[in-house]
Amino acid sequence: MRILVVEDGREKISRIIQIFSDLKITNFCIETDTKQAIKVAKSVKFDLLITDIVLNGERRGYEMLLELGKRNIRIPTIVYSVTPLSKESLKALEEANWPIEAQVMDSAVLKQMIQQRL
């Protein structure tokens, strides 16, 4: 499984890397800004995307998902954020047929979600 992570918080990145290590996942890419994440997603096929919602830079996490959708790139997504998606954001993603699998705030739940996909 190839995973794209879009996260700019060092602590959360460390937790995600620990989860990957625990699950023996080695095929992943971590991007800290949405612009670079979009470039990578255009050139590499990913099986799962894990993203934060509140990111520094020109786009928020859900805006990045909408931009990818406009480019016909859809990756099953786990939103890993203490900030849940707003009703408006969820509606926009649903209208774009974006494959949101879950919204999680806890790293233990994230680990379970990833483990179920292995």
C-alpha positions in Angstrom: 0.0 0.0 0.0 1.3 3.5 -1.0 0.2 6.3 1.4 0.3 10.1 0.9 0.3 12.1 4.1 -0.4 15.8 4.1 0.5 17.3 7.5 2.5 20.2 8.7 2.6 19.5 12.4 5.9 17.9 13.6 4.2 16.1 16.5 1.5 14.6 14.3 4.1 13.7 11.7 6.1 11.8 14.3 3.0 10.0 15.5 2.1 9.0 11.9 5.7 7.7 11.3 5.5 5.7 14.5 2.2 4.1 13.3 3.8 3.3 10.0 6.8 1.8 11.7 4.5 -0.3 14.0 2.6 -1.6 11.0 5.7 -2.1 8.9 4.6 0.4 6.3 7.5 1.7 4.3 5.9 3.0 1.1 4.7 6.5 2.0 5.3 10.1 1.2 4.9 13.0 3.6 4.2 16.5 2.3 3.9 19.5 4.5 2.0 21.8 2.0 -0.9 21.2 -0.3 0.7 22.6 -3.4 3.5 20.0 -3.3 1.0 17.3 -2.3 -1.0 18.0 -5.4 2.1 17.7 -7.6 3.0 14.4 -6.0 -0.5 13.0 -6.3 -0.5 13.9 -10.0 2.6 11.8 -10.7 2.2 8.9 -8.3 -0.7 6.6 -7.7 -1.6 6.4 -4.0 -3.9 3.9 -2.2 -4.6 6.1 0.8 -4.4 9.8 1.7 -4.2 11.0 5.2 -4.6 14.7 5.6 -5.0 17.4 8.2 -7.7 20.1 7.6 -5.8 23.1 8.9 -2.6 23.5 7.0 -0.3 26.4 6.4 -0.1 27.6 2.9 -2.4 28.6 0.1 -5.0 25.8 0.6 -6.7 24.1 3.5 -6.9 20.3 3.4 -10.4 20.1 2.0 -9.6 22.6 -0.7 -6.7 20.4 -1.7 -9.1 17.4 -2.0 -11.5 19.5 -4.2 -8.5 20.5 -6.4 -7.4 16.9 -6.8 -11.0 16.0 -7.7 -11.1 18.6 -10.4 -8.0 16.9 -11.9 -9.8 13.5 -11.7 -7.5 12.3 -9.0 -9.5 10.5 -6.2 -7.7 8.8 -3.3 -9.5 7.1 -0.4 -9.0 9.6 2.4 -8.8 9.6 6.2 -9.0 13.1 7.6 -6.7 13.2 10.7 -7.4 16.5 12.4 -8.6 17.9 15.7 -10.7 20.3 13.5 -13.6 18.4 11.9 -14.8 19.2 8.5 -17.6 21.7 8.4 -21.0 20.7 7.1 -20.3 22.9 4.1 -17.0 21.3 3.4 -18.5 17.8 3.8 -21.3 18.7 1.4 -18.8 20.1 -1.2 -16.7 16.9 -1.0 -19.8 14.7 -1.3 -20.9 16.6 -4.4 -17.4 16.0 -5.8 -17.7 12.3 -5.0 -14.6 12.5 -2.9 -14.0 9.1 -1.1 -13.8 10.2 2.6 -13.4 7.0 4.6 -13.3 8.6 8.1 -12.5 11.6 10.2 -10.3 10.8 13.2 -8.8 12.9 15.9 -6.9 10.2 17.8 -3.7 8.4 16.7 -4.9 5.1 18.1 -8.0 5.2 15.9 -5.9 6.2 12.9 -3.7 3.2 13.5 -6.8 0.9 13.6 -8.2 2.4 10.4 -4.9 1.9 8.6 -4.5 -1.6 10.0 -7.9 -2.6 8.7 -6.8 -1.6 5.1 -3.7 -3.8 5.2 
